[in-house]
Amino acid sequence: MPCGPNPSGMRNGKVRSYMKPIILLYHLPEGERLAKIKRALFPLGMKLRAVKKEEYLEPVGYLAGVKELVPCGEVYTGDDFEKEMMVMAGLTSRQVDMVILALRKTGAGRIDYKAVLTPTNQSWNALTLYGELAKEHAKMNR
């Protein structure tokens, strides 16, 4: 089954999206670091989801709850990411700022690869998004 837009969820060729704020966390196994991040973000009242490596082929928008996207159903068996990645979906720009500030203030540390879910990237899988963020990060840190 192809991943991406569900034809029944399309309107004028565009994917509609109404969602509650959620933060997807990649390459963050259970442990002290994830616990610190959860403690930092809990007061903001946003849902957190630690994405399993096996789910990396699913569209990030599907994992974030975009009903108009369908799952691939494929299991990723490759290597995990080298760096952590965070995808913020359904957040206002103020909420994004609050997330970044909360991570900094609580000592949870930074997550270098961060993205906001957009109509462009919501149908991408984690591998594609991670690759794009890696390129951007390399350009910004020359």
Protein Blocks (a to p, Z undefined) as FASTA:
>chain_A
ZZhjdfklggehiacdddddddddehiacdjklmmmmmmmmmnopacddddfklmmpcfk
lmnopakbccekiacfbdcdfbdcdddehiafklmmmmmmmmmmnonopafbacdddfkl
mmpcfklmmmmmmmmmmmmmZZ
